[in-house]
């Protein structure tokens, strides 16, 4: 999946520390598209 600025994706926010929100939550991509194309910063689980 190619990430684009403004996309909303489900992200697993575990593990957490203290009272941070965990579980799977919707998150918005805020980095610009050039950065997203050049720097792989996610791990995608298929299944």
C-alpha positions in Angstrom: 0.0 0.0 0.0 1.4 3.4 -0.9 0.8 6.0 1.8 -0.3 9.4 0.8 -0.7 12.6 2.9 -4.3 12.8 4.3 -5.0 9.0 4.2 -6.6 7.5 7.2 -5.3 4.0 8.1 -5.8 1.6 11.0 -2.7 1.4 13.2 -1.9 -1.0 16.0 -0.7 1.3 18.8 0.5 -1.5 21.1 2.7 -1.7 23.1 1.8 1.3 25.3 3.3 2.9 28.4 1.2 4.1 31.3 -2.2 5.5 30.3 -1.5 5.8 26.6 -4.2 4.7 24.2 -3.6 1.2 22.8 -5.4 -1.2 20.5 -6.1 -0.6 16.8 -7.0 3.0 16.1 -7.6 5.1 12.9 -4.6 7.4 12.3 -4.0 10.1 9.6 -0.9 10.4 7.5 0.6 13.9 8.0 4.0 13.5 6.3 4.4 14.8 2.8 4.2 12.4 -0.2 7.9 12.7 -1.1 9.0 11.7 2.4 6.5 8.8 2.3 7.9 7.5 -1.0 11.6 7.6 0.2 11.5 6.6 3.8 9.7 3.3 4.7 8.5 3.8 8.2 5.8 1.2 8.6 5.5 -2.6 8.8 2.5 -4.0 7.0 0.9 -7.2 8.3 -1.0 -9.2 5.7 -3.8 -11.5 6.8 
